[in-house]
């Protein structure tokens, strides 16, 4: 994993990465507040990929990454694939406007380890894709939580939280902690480390 990061030019952790990654590697929950561009994506993808690489015998989906927009989901998907050295088998992209049938085939195959998704399409597959086994999930990542709620995915997130395993690690990142994000934190996380980055540095 370090070799793959170095090949892509990543050598020094940003502040949010340096504070988040050691805690996430221990399996602890995190609420992270840092502005867009501070390096949050690697702060949660590195420990997630590390967990998957260290537990190759774990079957089924291991991590759900929920993000507000298709564009951000595509960025995260490409980054996750590069870290996993994957051709799109173990990392699966599930977004509105994507080919639903192909998504369902990948989710039903049993090979998917990381599912990167927008909330509406994820709910669709959870309810309607019969062989999509998400009860094996160990890590839930909610990225840009404030934007997800601002777009209007509050009910979808609540529904997802009802369906997924309660015994999991949760990593929630948001540029701002709004009252709605605080409500979401209450619903999704019990004991967590709070990481707030006020730096103006951009990754």
Buried (B, 14 or more C-beta within 10 A) or exposed (E): EEEEBEEEEBEEBBBBBBBBBEBBBEEBBBBBBBBEEBBBBBBBBBBBBBBBEEEEEEEBBBBBBBBBBBEBBBBBBEBBBBBBEBEEEBBBBBBBEBEBEEBBEBBBEEBBBBBBBBBBBBBBBBEEBEEBBBEEBBBBBBBBBBBBBBBEBBEBBBBBBEEBEEEBBBBBBBBEBBEBBEEBBEEBBEEBBEBEBEEEEEB
